[in-house]
Amino acid sequence: PLSLYEIDPDSSFSNNNYDLFSYPETQDVEFQASNGFFLAFDGDSMNLSVEGEALRDEQIVELTAGWNLIGHPSVAKVDVNQLEVRYPDDPSSTMSWEVASNAGSGIVQPSIQGFNHAETRHEPVNRLEPFQGYWIHASTPLELIVTPHILDDNASGDDQDFLISLFSEQSEADPALLMKDMIEIGLSSDASNDMGYGEDEYDFPIIATPANYANMWIDQPDWYESGVAEQREFYKDVKNIVGDRKSWTIKGDISGTSSGAPIHLSWEIKNIEQIGEKQINLIYGQEVYDIRENSLESGSVYAGSILIDELYFGNIQIVVGILSCEDEGLVDCGDDVCAETFEDCSCESQGLYDCLDGSCAETLEDCSCESQGLVECEDG
């Protein structure tokens, strides 16, 4: 059986989710070329017959503020960097995709999320393909202009900033029911540590829950609660490269039915030379895992993987640079020293007098007689 879903036009976005409208199996469906749909069916593949006009000319896709699930409206492939954007009914406002998605000041998120069927996960695309659906986020109502053009297979959108792509999936899950996820964290000399639309990108919605989905996001509750972000779940966060320590809090959960098996986390690191000799550590539970030490170089990319218990999937941290006492599960004594407990900190850190015999006291008079340079009397 085949199930066809699209976003319910009467629903509103909340908790990183939309309501779905499901078409009955017996209903004929009239497709709008610019709308995106989710298909669910049994088996490895299915042939669909769709009748209609083959659109080859320029097409306009209407975008609402927030998330949009669109369908590529043309039978021709179109590179993302050839897209144009304008405000509704204002041709004079037409701008290139590069300008519209400019990090920190753009009006659309740079990443257009498509679905990689081979890897069973969403990921950013550089080219729109016929009959494929995509997620696009806009900060305001817009019109997306899609114009067929001569393709340039040599064009590269790679930049030179430090970037970690982190991938998640639950091990030992049925491959036919498995859906994976990915996020991106980075460092750039041009980036801000604060929320910057386009520089930092929202995580796309979950509108269809597979049997096993290792959902993962960068958590930014402060941005959401202060009103600078419309959601706390982020797909990408880029911070300024200056500083001894940068950290990201990553949350995850299993949507659908968990196999109970460990979570397989893998990563790819690009432009690692940008951070010099800084450490890269993954922290989960009480464990600190050295990502840099346990990555293998493959061309210009460093890659590696680890299995972690599902229990820790909901609270992961990645730190680039110096680890804090808290990162290592220790107490910060406040004098650039970490200790197992506060009592193990120096006397000065505890606000006490150093008796110079390995003990601390409230005052000198509370120290041992020997510490005070006095004779100890038998009566105390």
N, C-alpha and C positions, 0 to 999 in steps of 0.2 A: 504493500500500500504506500501511497505518496501523500505527504502532508505539506501544504503550502502556507507559509506565514508571512505577514508583513506587520509593520508597526501600526497599532490601532490609532487612527487619527484623533480619537477622542481622549487618548491617554496622555499623561504627563510624565516626564522623566523624574524618577526618584530612586534613591538607593542604588544608583548605577544600573537602573533597569527600566524597561518600557513594557507596557502591556502589549500582547500580540492579538492580532485578528487572524483566525484560522478559517480558511476556505473549506467548505464541505467537499468531499471527494467527487460528488456528482455535479458540482457547480462549474459552469464555464467561466473562465476568468479573462477579463479584458486587461491586458498589461499596458501600463503607461511606460514608455521607453526609459524614462529617467527614474523610475521607482526601483528599489531593491527589495528582494524577497529572500526568505530562508526556505530551503527545501529539505525535508527529512523523508527518507525512504529506507526500506529494508534491502539489503544486498549491497554489492560493491559498486554497481553502476545502473543507470537507467537512461533510456532514450526518451527525449521529450520532443514533441512536435509543436512548433509555434508558428502561426501564420501571421503575416503582416508585411508592411512596407520596409524595405531595407533602407535605413537612414544613413546617408553618406555626407550630407552637408553639415554646416555649422548647426549645433543644437544648444539650447539654453536649458539648464537645470536649475530649478528654483531651490534655494537653500533657506531653511529657517534658522533662527538663532538656536544654537545647541547642536545636538547630534542629528545627522541626516544619513539614512540608509538609502543610497542611490544605486541605480543601475546604469552602467555605461550605455549611453543612448545611441552610439554609432556602431556600424559593422566594421569600422576601421579602428586599428590600434591608435592610441593617442598618448604621447609622453606627458607625464605630469607637469614637467617644466614648460610645456607649450599651452597649458590651460590659462585662461584669463578669468578675471572676476570683476564684477561691477555691482554698484548699488542698484536696486530694482528701478527699472524705467529711467535710468540715467546713463545713457551711452557715453557721455563725456567723462564718467568716472572710471572707465575701463582701465584695469591695471593688470600687469603680468602676475603669474602665480608667485614668482620670487618676491615681488613687492607685497602682494597680499598676505603672504605667509612669513614676512620678515620677523625674525625672532624678537620678541619683546614689544613689538609695535604693530604686528599684523592683525588681520581680521579673520583669518582662517588658520587652523593648525597646519603645519607643514606636512605632517605624515597623513597620507591617505591609506587607510587600513583595508587590505584585501584578505582573502582567505587562501592560504597555501594548502591545497588538498593533499599533496604528498606528505607534508609535515603535520597536517591536521591542526593548524593554528593560524590565527590572524597575524599579519605582519605588514609593515609599510611597503608600498609598491612604487616603482618609478614609471610604470606604464599602465594605462587602463586597457583592458582586453575586452573584446566583444562578448556580450552575454554574461559578464561578471558583475557582481555587486560589491559596493565599497562603503565604508564608513568615512564621513567627512564631518568635522566640527567647525562651525562658524560662530563668531562672536556676535553677529548681527544678521538680519535677513539679507541675502545676497543672491546674485545670479551667477552661476558658473557657466562659462562659455567654452564649449567643447568643439574644437575645429580640427578635422583630419589634416594631416601634414605628412611630409616625407620624413620617415623615421631615421634617427641617427643612433645606430647601435654602438657607436664609439663614445657617446656622451657619458660622462661620469658625474654623479652627484656627490661623491665622497669628499669629505673635508678632512682637515688635519687635526681635529680636536680629539682628545682622549675620550674613548667611549667603551662602555661595557654593555654588551647585550646578554641578558640573563634569561635562560629558558627553563621551564618547569613542566614536569609530567609525573604521574604516579607510576612507579614501576609495577610490573606484574599485572597490569590492567589489560583487559581484552582490547587488542589493537583496533577492532572494528567499532568499539564504543569509546575510544580514547580521544580526548581533545587536549592539546597542549597550550601553553601560554608563553608570553615573553614581555619583558620590559627593557628600558634602556636608561642608563645613568651615565653622566659625562661631566667633564671639566673643560672650561674654555676661558681664555683671557678676556673675552667679550661678554661673558655671562654675568648675571646677577645672582646673588644667593637668595634673593626674594622671588616671589611669584612673578613670572614674566610670560604672558600669553604667547604661545608659539615657541618660545624657548623651552618652556615647561608645558607638557601636553597631557590632557585628560585621558584617562583610560576609557576605552570604548565600552558601550553597554553590553550586558549579557541579556539577550532576548530569547535564546533557545538553550536550554540546559541539556547537554548530552549525558550519557550514562556515567561518564567519569571525566571531569574537567578540573585540572589543577590550576585554578584561577589565581592570579598573582597581580599585585599592584604596589606602587610606591605610595606610602601613606603620608598625607599632609593635613592632619586635623587642624592645625593652627591657621593655615591659609583659609580653610573652609569656614571655621568658626568666626574668623575676623571679617568674613565677607568678601575677601579678594578673589576667592575661587568658588565656582558653583558646585564643586564636588571635592571630596578629599582623596579620591582614587585617581592616581596619575599613572600614565604609561611611560612618560619620560620626564626626567628632571636633570637639568644641566646647571652646575654651580660654577662660581668663579674659581679659577685654578690657583689663585694666590691664597696661601695659608698652609699651616702645618698639618691640619686635619679636616677632612670633609667626610660626612657620614649620611647615609640614607637608611630610613626604616622601611622595610618591605613586609607586607602582609600577604597571606595566602590562605586559601581554603579549598576544600574539595567539593565541587558542586555535583549533584547526582549521587551515585553510590560509590563509596570508597572501597578499594580493595584491601585497605589496612596495611598495604605494603609501603616501604619508604618512598619519599619523594626524590626523584632524580633531578638535581639542579645541574645545569651545564652553562658554560659562558664562552663568549668570544670577546677578546680585548683588542681594540684597534688603537694605534698611535700611542703605545705604552711609553715611548721615549719622551713624550710630553711631560711626564710626571717625574722624570729622573729616576732616582733609586728609592722612591717612596714605597712603603709597604701597601699591599692590598689585602685586607682581611675580611672574611665572612664570619659573622658571629651568630651562633644559634645555641639556645640553652646556655650551658656553661662552657661551650667549646669555641675556641678561636682557630679558624682554619685559614692558613696562608695561601690565598689564591695565587699570588704571583709565583711563589715557590713551587706550587703544584700545577702550573700551566706549561704546556708544551708549545713551542714556536712552530707555526706552519705558515711560511711565507711572511706576510706582514701582520699576521694575526696570532695572538696567543689564546689557547683554548684549554679547557679542562672540565671536570665534572666531579660531583660528590653525591652520595646518598645520605639523606637526613631523615630522621623519624618524622612522621606526619604530625606528631605532637608539636614540633618546633616550626612547622611550616607557617604558622600564623604570626610569627615574630622573628624576623631575620634582620640583621643589620650588616651593611657593607661599609667599611671604613677605609679610606685612602689616606695614608699618612700615619702620624703618631697615634697609637692606641691610648685612650684615656684609662684611668683607674677603673671606672665603671665598665668600660668595654671588656676589661679582663676580670670582672667580677670582684674587684678589690675596693677598699675604702680610700678616698682621696684625702690625704692628711693635710692638704693645703700648702705644702712646702715642696711641691714637685716630687713627692714621694707617695707611693701606694703601700698599703698594708692589708693584712688579712682582716683585722678588726681595728676599731678606733683606738683601743688600748695599746695596740702595737705601734702607734704613731709616736713621734718624739714628744717629750714632755711639753715643749714649747707649743707644738701643734694642738695639744690637749688643753692648753692654757694653764699648765702646772709648772712647778719649780723642779729643775733637774737636780737631783741629789748627787749626781755624778757617780753613783754606785749601781746604775742600771735601774733605779727606781725613780718614781715621780711623787711629788707631794704638793699639797695646797700651799704650804709655806716652808721656809728653811727649817723652822722649828719642828716641823713634822717629819723631817728626814732623820735618818739614824744618827746616833751620837757620833759615830766615826765620820760620817759625811759632814757633820758640823765641826769636826776637829776637836771633839770633846771626849772625855772619858765616860764610858758607860757605867753608871752606878748599878748596883745589884737590885735597887728598888725601882728601876725603870727611869 
